[in-house]
Amino acid sequence: MTRHFAYSPDIATASTIPSRLYTDPVYLELEQERIFARTWQVAARTEQLVETGQFVTVEVAGESIVIVRDVDQLRAFHNICLHRAGPVATGCGKRQTLQCRYHGWTYGLDGALKRAPEMEGSAHFRAEEMHLLPVQVATFGPLVLVNLDLKAPALAHFLEDIPERTARFGMQHMRFVQSKRWSVACNWKVYVDNYLEGYHLPMVHPGLNKELDYDQYRIEPHRWWSLQHAPLRPVHAGDTSRMYVPSVADDEAQYYWLFPNVMLNVYQGQLQLNTVLPDGHDRTTVVYDWYSGLAPADAANDPQWTRMVAFSDTIQDEDISICEAVQRNLRSRVYERGRYSPTRENGVHHFHGLLHEFLQ
């Protein structure tokens, strides 16, 4: 079976990617190596890494990574001791060295080997020449991201002008409020496809469709990301049923997607971060993290906040239901490829073009 697939840059004539990309495990192996290991992935929150010695461990594309604060800079390394591959950190916490749990080799926060017990008889062994293997690390707003590929361009190259576009929302001042996780019985790309179009709003999300102006909904693709503009419908006097009340005439929800799996939903004074993580070729974990500049002291018992989260949960349940149904049908013997709506699915077409670029 060939791993290659055709892609047309002309959405009017293009067909969607083949169903086998969603159902064959071989593609996930390729994606981990060629996509997730070469793109910027959300790994932590800046508030977890404020003081010297604070560290966080995370898994990215099957690799264990440790991120640590070293005085005035963040560093990231493969969480692998150079001796016999033991971990140099576990979980998260604060310490002034990174020490392997296997044989006690100890590294500084800069990754340099400081102590290797009982290695005196090893010929040509020089501790000063040994250093934990580095990983790229950068921040954006309250987020810490890493990239396993040392040759990949900096995060700013991929973000382009997103920081300027989102400056008015004050993301850098937002603090973490809460997190939720869902396990979804679908390929990760099914979930991303669904996120990247508003075409399904009237059918799948009747409640959300009442909040957003579907006729004015538009998608703006860029090189490595896309933006969905979703203007809010005006609220009529006396209407207390609405969730999103525009604060200005041109108020809108903005949905940023960063290739391949990071979603930044900015609206009504909050940031909702969605991270899509493949658990297998037919199962996905979706992590929702909420940030806000005006978060309540006790979010779990704040009526306005809990109402907002409940509304979000309803939308997520609707998305999960349709994504799982699509995944089941992608396994059918009779379905191979579909077509795009040029006016509504240019975000999906853009995503598939990037998939083709990385996988080929």
N, C-alpha and C positions, 0 to 999 in steps of 0.2 A: 504493500500500500504506500503510495506517495504521500509525503508530508506537505508537499507544496499545494498551493491553491491559488486560483486566479482572483485578481482584484482589479476593478476598473475605477479610476479616479473620477469618472463621470457618473454621478449619482443617478442621472436620468436613465442610464443604460445598465447600471451595475446590478449585480445580484448579491445577496447577503453571503456571508462566509458559510462554508459547508457545515452541515449538522455534525460531521465527525469531529470538528474542533471542540464541540461541547460534550461529546460522549466517549471519545477515545482517550484512555489514560496516557498514551504516548505524548499527547500535546501538552499535558500539564508538566511533564518532565522538561520538555523544551521551553515552556514558559518560565519555569523556575530559573533555568539557566540563562535564557536569553532576554527575559523581561524583568522579572522580580529581582534578579541579582545585578541588574544594570540600571535600575531606576531608583529615584528617591522614595524611600518608604518611611512613613510615620513610625517613630520608635518610642517616644516618651514625651513628657511635658516639661517645659522649662522650669516650672516650679519644683520639680523633683530633683533638679540639678543646680541649685543656687549656691550652696556652700562647698568649699574645697573638700574633696573626699567623697561627696555624695555620688552614688553610682546606681545605674539601672541595667539589668540584663534583659535582652529581648531576642527573639528568633526572627530572622529575616531570610527568606528563600532557603530555609533549611539550615542556616548557619546561626550559631550562637554568638551574640555580640554583647559587649559590655561598653557602656557609655559612662564617662566619669568627668566630674568637674575638677580641673587642675588649676587652681587660683583663678586667673582671668580668662580661661578658655576651656571649651569642651573638647574632649578627646574621645575617640571610639576605636575599639580594637576587636579583633576576633577573640572570643572568649576561650582561647586555646593556649595552654602552656607549651612552650617550645621543647619541653623535655619529652613527655609521652602523652601529650594531648589532654591532660586533665583540665578542668575549668578553673579559671583564676578568680571567678566571682559567681555568686549565686543570688538570685532574687534582686533585692535592692537594699540600700543602706548607706552607711557612711564609714569610711576607713581611709587611712593615709597610705596604704599599699594595697596591691592586688596579689593575693597569695593562692597558689594552687592547692587544692584540697587533697591532692594525691601524694606528693612528696615534699611539699613546702617551698617550692621555688617561689621567690618573692620579687615582685616588680613594682617600680615606682608608678606614680600616677601618670608619668610621661611614657610609660610602657617599657622603660629600660630595666633590664635584669639587675637586681640589687643583691640577691643571695641565692646560691644554688648549693644546698648542703651536700657535702661529701663527694664533690666532683674533682677533687685535687688530682686524682690519678688519671683523669681523662686527657689524652694527648691533644694539644693544640686547642684546648677549650678556653675561650676568652669571654667572660661574662659581659664585658663592655661591648662586644660585637653582637650581642643578642638583644632583640627588641620585639615586643608583641607586635603582631601583624596589624597594621592600621586599617581603618575604615573611614570613609569620608563622613563628616557630620556637619550639620548646619541647623539654623533655627528660622522659623517663620511665625511671627506672632507668638502664641503660647506653645507652639509645637517644636519638637526636636525631630529631625529627619536624618536618616543615614543612607549611604549608597555604598554597596560592596565594591563597586567598580572604581578603582582609583583613577582610571583614565576617563571616567565620565565627566562631562562639564559640571560646573558648580550649580548648586540649587538655584541661584539667581538667574542662570541661563534658562532654566526650564520655567521658572515663574514669570519671566519677562516683566510686564507691568502690573501684575496682580497686586503687589504691595501698594502701588499708587492707587489702583482702582478701589481697594478695600480700606484705604486709610481713613475714610470718613466714618467707618464702623468702629474704629478704635479697638481692633482685635488684639493689639499688643497689651491692652489694659484689661482684657477679659480674663476671668479666673475660672478654673474648672469647677463644675457643679456636680455632675454625676455621669455614670456610664452604664450602658446596657449592651448585652450581646444576644445575638440571635444565630441559631444554626439553621441553615436553609438547604433543602434538598435540591440544589441546582448547581450547575457549573458557575464559577465566579463571573464568567463573561455574560451569562444570561442576566445576572443581577445588574452588571454594569450597563448592558444594552438597555435594560428597562429604565435605569436612572437617566440615561442620556436623551430621552425624548419625552415631551409632554403630550404626545399623540394619544396616549392611553388615559389621560386625565378624565375625560367625560365618562368613559366606560368603567374604569377601575376605581377611581377616587371621587365619588360624587361630593363628598364633604369638602375636599381640597379644591375641587372645581368651582365651588361656590366662592372661594376666597380669591382665586387667581383669574385674571382676565385672559381666557384661553385664546381669544381672537388676536391679542397683542403678544402672546407668548412667542419668543424667538430664541434661536440658538446661534451662538457666535463662536465658530471654531478658530483655534489658533494652532501654532506649531505643535505644542506638547500638551495643550489643555483646551478646554472649551468652557463657555459661560452660557447658562440658560437665564435669560431675563424673563421674570414672571411678574408682571405688574399686578398690584392688588386691586381688586374691584372696589369701587367707592362704597362707603357704608351709608345707608339711608338713615335719617333721623328716627330714633326709637328702636332701631334694630340692635338687639342685644345678643343675637345668636352668633355673630361673627367672631372668629378667632383672631384674625389679623385686621387690625384697624389702622389704615394708613395715617402716618403722622404728617406727611406732606403730600401735595397733589401727585407727585410722580413717584411715590413710594413703591418699592418692589422687593420681591424676594430674589436674591441672586444665588444661583447654584453653580459653583466652580467645580470642575472635575480635572484632576491632574493625572495624566497617564502613569500607571495603568489603573489604579485602584483607590485613589484618594478623592473624597468628595467634601467640599466645604460649602455648607449651606448657611448663608448669612441673611438674617432678616429679623426685624423687630427687636434690635438690640442684643441679639445672641448669635453665637456660632454653633452650628451642629456639625461635628466632624463625623463622617462615615468612612470607615476603613473596611475594605472588602478583602478577605483573606481566604484563599483556597484551602480546604481541608482534604481535598481529593478531587478527582475529575468530576464528581457529581454531588459534592457537598461544599458549602461555603459558610464561613463565619462572618457575620457583619457586626462590627463594633460601632456603637453610637456613643460619642462623647459630647456632652453639652458644656459650653462655656458662655459666660455672660458678664457684662460690665455692671449689671444691676441685679445680680443673683440674690435671692433671699437667703437669710442666715440659715433657715431650716427648709430646704427645698422640698423635702418629703411631706411636710405638713403645710406648705403654702398653697392656698386654693388656686391662685392664678397659675402658678408654676405647674402644679399637678394636672390642672386642666389642659395646659399646653402639651405636657408630656403624654397625656392620655390621647390627645388628638394625633400626635406623632405616632404613637403606638398603633392607632387604627390604620393610619396610612401604611405603616410598615407591614401590618398583618395583611392588608390588601395586596401589597407588592409581593409578599412571600407566597401568597396563594396563587397568583398568576405566574410567578417565576417557576414555581414547582410544577405547575400544569404544563408550562412550556417545555421544561426539561423532560418530562415524561414523553411529550409528543416528539421531541427531537430524536428520541430513540426509535421512532417509527421507521418501518422499511420503506414507506412511501414518500417521506419528506426529505429533501436534499438541500435546497436553497430557496430563498424568497426574494422579494423585491423591496426597495426602499420608497417611502414617500419623500420626494425631493423637498417638499415644503416643511415636513415635520421631523424627518429622521436624518438630517445632515450631521447631527452629533454622533449617531450610531455609525454612520458611514465613515466619519472621521476616525473614530475609535478603531474600526476594522482596518482602515488604511495603516494606522500605526502598528496594529498587530501584524499585518502583512510585512511591513518594513522590518520589524524586529525578528520575526520568525523566519523570514526568507534569508 
